[in-house]
């Protein structure tokens, strides 16, 4: 009985080692093939068709030049990059395009399309300037339509031929981003569409 049990243990030990060895060889082979494939693919492929959100692109430091993300991507959504309307026009008629100019130039330099979110209302045009939002008071309320048209026209004119894709508002289904009604969102989208297609 002892001999049979010993042979059984030895057999399972060897078989277990063999299985472990085979699994290890397969894993190492998979890694080698994956790395080789990635090296070949990354040297010959066109820009990737997926989008990168600004938050994950780089760590922004005030007054510094960002380093470009080495992961290939095809478009860049400029949310959380301080280029929303309240930062571009903090007071009526006071325009600050410095950050957006740099972001668009950086995207052009790397042949990446920009997706420009237009949403958030500066408090001076907000329907409810003291209303809490996910950012600062008043940012989530709908703006006055004349001011909205003026803002969209300024951005569209300045970046004509350089920004091809616009987003009306970030997550308007969430009250921290938009507290207006669906009809008001449709009206904002309709007016922006007309101007952007001019």
C-alpha positions as CSV (number, residue, x, y, z in Angstrom):
1,X,0.0,0.0,0.0
2,X,2.8,2.4,0.9
3,X,4.5,1.8,-2.4
4,X,1.4,2.4,-4.4
5,X,0.6,5.5,-2.4
6,X,4.2,6.7,-2.9
7,X,4.0,6.1,-6.7
8,X,0.7,7.9,-6.7
9,X,2.2,10.9,-4.9
10,X,5.3,10.9,-7.2
11,X,3.1,10.7,-10.3
12,X,0.9,13.6,-9.2
13,X,4.0,15.7,-8.2
14,X,5.6,15.1,-11.6
15,X,2.3,15.7,-13.4
16,X,1.7,18.9,-11.3
17,X,5.2,20.1,-12.1
18,X,4.7,19.3,-15.7
19,X,1.4,21.2,-15.8
20,X,3.0,24.1,-14.0
21,X,5.9,24.1,-16.5
22,X,3.5,24.0,-19.5
23,X,1.4,26.9,-18.1
24,X,4.6,28.9,-17.5
25,X,5.8,28.3,-21.0
26,X,2.5,29.3,-22.4
27,X,2.4,32.5,-20.4
28,X,5.9,33.5,-21.4
29,X,5.1,32.7,-25.0
30,X,2.0,34.8,-24.8
31,X,4.0,37.8,-23.4
32,X,6.7,37.5,-26.1
33,X,4.1,37.3,-28.9
34,X,2.1,40.2,-27.5
35,X,5.2,42.4,-27.2
36,X,6.4,41.5,-30.7
37,X,2.9,42.1,-32.1
38,X,2.6,45.5,-30.3
39,X,6.1,46.6,-31.5
40,X,5.2,45.7,-35.1
41,X,1.7,47.2,-35.0
42,X,2.7,50.4,-33.2
43,X,5.3,51.2,-35.9
44,X,3.0,50.8,-38.8
45,X,-0.5,51.8,-37.7
46,X,-2.4,55.1,-38.3
47,X,-3.5,57.1,-35.3
48,X,-5.8,55.2,-33.0
49,X,-9.5,55.7,-33.4
50,X,-10.3,56.2,-29.7
51,X,-10.6,59.4,-27.7
52,X,-8.6,60.6,-24.8
53,X,-10.2,62.6,-22.0
54,X,-8.1,65.5,-20.8
55,X,-8.0,64.3,-17.2
56,X,-5.9,61.3,-18.2
57,X,-3.7,63.0,-20.8
58,X,-1.2,64.6,-18.6
59,X,-0.7,66.1,-15.2
60,X,-1.2,69.8,-15.7
61,X,1.1,72.1,-13.9
62,X,0.5,75.9,-13.8
63,X,2.7,77.8,-16.3
64,X,4.4,74.6,-17.6
65,X,4.4,72.8,-20.9
66,X,2.7,69.4,-20.7
67,X,4.4,66.3,-21.9
68,X,2.4,64.5,-24.6
69,X,0.8,61.2,-23.9
70,X,2.8,58.4,-25.6
71,X,-0.3,56.2,-25.9
72,X,-1.6,56.7,-29.5
73,X,-5.1,58.2,-29.8
74,X,-7.2,59.9,-32.4
75,X,-9.2,62.6,-30.6
76,X,-8.9,64.7,-27.4
77,X,-11.9,65.8,-25.4
78,X,-11.1,69.1,-23.7
79,X,-13.2,68.6,-20.6
80,X,-11.6,69.5,-17.2
81,X,-8.9,71.6,-19.0
82,X,-10.2,75.0,-18.1
83,X,-11.5,75.8,-21.6
84,X,-15.2,75.8,-20.8
85,X,-17.2,79.0,-21.3
86,X,-16.8,80.3,-17.7
87,X,-13.0,80.2,-18.1
88,X,-13.0,81.6,-21.7
89,X,-15.3,84.5,-20.9
90,X,-15.4,85.0,-17.2
91,X,-17.0,88.4,-17.6
92,X,-19.2,89.6,-20.5
93,X,-16.9,90.5,-23.4
94,X,-13.7,89.6,-21.5
95,X,-12.1,86.8,-23.6
96,X,-9.3,84.5,-22.5
97,X,-8.4,82.0,-25.2
98,X,-4.8,81.5,-24.1
99,X,-5.3,77.9,-22.7
100,X,-7.5,76.8,-25.6
101,X,-5.1,78.2,-28.1
102,X,-2.3,76.2,-26.6
103,X,-4.4,73.0,-26.4
104,X,-5.5,73.3,-30.1
105,X,-1.9,74.0,-31.2
106,X,-0.7,71.0,-29.3
107,X,-3.4,68.7,-30.8
108,X,-2.6,70.0,-34.3
109,X,1.1,69.4,-33.7
110,X,0.3,65.7,-33.0
111,X,-2.4,65.3,-35.7
112,X,-5.1,64.7,-33.1
113,X,-8.7,65.9,-33.5
114,X,-10.2,68.1,-30.7
115,X,-13.6,67.6,-29.2
116,X,-14.6,71.0,-27.7
117,X,-17.3,70.9,-24.9
118,X,-19.2,74.2,-25.0
119,X,-21.2,73.8,-21.8
120,X,-21.3,75.4,-18.4
121,X,-22.6,78.9,-17.9
122,X,-20.6,81.8,-16.5
123,X,-22.4,83.3,-13.5
124,X,-22.9,86.6,-15.4
125,X,-25.2,84.9,-17.9
126,X,-26.5,82.0,-15.8
127,X,-30.3,81.8,-15.2
128,X,-29.5,80.9,-11.5
129,X,-26.0,82.4,-10.7
130,X,-26.1,81.3,-7.0
131,X,-27.3,77.8,-7.6
132,X,-24.9,75.0,-6.6
133,X,-23.3,72.9,-9.3
134,X,-20.5,70.3,-9.6
135,X,-18.1,73.2,-10.2
136,X,-18.9,76.8,-9.1
137,X,-22.3,78.3,-8.4
138,X,-24.4,79.1,-11.4
139,X,-22.3,76.9,-13.8
140,X,-25.0,74.3,-14.3
141,X,-28.0,76.6,-15.0
142,X,-28.9,77.4,-18.6
143,X,-27.5,80.7,-20.0
144,X,-29.3,83.5,-21.7
145,X,-29.7,82.5,-25.3
146,X,-28.2,85.7,-26.8
147,X,-25.0,85.2,-24.7
148,X,-24.9,81.6,-25.7
149,X,-25.1,82.4,-29.4
150,X,-22.3,85.0,-29.0
151,X,-20.0,82.6,-27.2
152,X,-20.6,79.8,-29.7
153,X,-20.0,82.2,-32.6
154,X,-16.7,83.5,-31.1
155,X,-15.3,80.0,-30.6
156,X,-16.5,78.7,-34.0
157,X,-15.0,81.7,-35.8
158,X,-11.7,81.6,-33.9
159,X,-11.2,77.9,-34.4
160,X,-12.8,77.4,-37.9
161,X,-10.9,74.7,-39.7
162,X,-9.0,73.7,-36.5
163,X,-11.8,72.4,-34.2
164,X,-14.2,70.1,-36.1
165,X,-16.1,68.5,-33.3
166,X,-18.2,70.1,-30.5
167,X,-20.1,68.8,-27.6
168,X,-23.0,71.0,-26.4
169,X,-22.8,70.1,-22.7
170,X,-21.1,67.6,-20.4
171,X,-23.6,65.0,-19.0
172,X,-26.7,67.2,-19.1
173,X,-28.6,64.3,-17.5
174,X,-26.9,65.0,-14.2
175,X,-28.0,68.0,-12.1
176,X,-24.4,68.8,-11.0
177,X,-23.8,69.7,-14.7
178,X,-27.1,70.9,-16.0
179,X,-30.2,72.0,-14.1
180,X,-32.2,73.3,-17.1
181,X,-35.0,71.4,-18.8
182,X,-34.6,69.0,-21.8
183,X,-36.4,71.6,-23.9
184,X,-33.8,74.2,-22.9
185,X,-31.0,71.8,-23.8
186,X,-32.6,71.2,-27.2
187,X,-32.8,74.9,-27.8
188,X,-29.1,75.4,-26.9
189,X,-28.2,72.5,-29.2
190,X,-30.3,73.9,-32.1
191,X,-28.8,77.4,-31.8
192,X,-25.2,76.0,-31.6
193,X,-25.8,73.7,-34.6
194,X,-26.9,76.6,-36.7
195,X,-23.9,78.7,-35.8
196,X,-21.3,75.8,-36.1
197,X,-22.6,74.9,-39.5
198,X,-22.3,78.5,-40.9
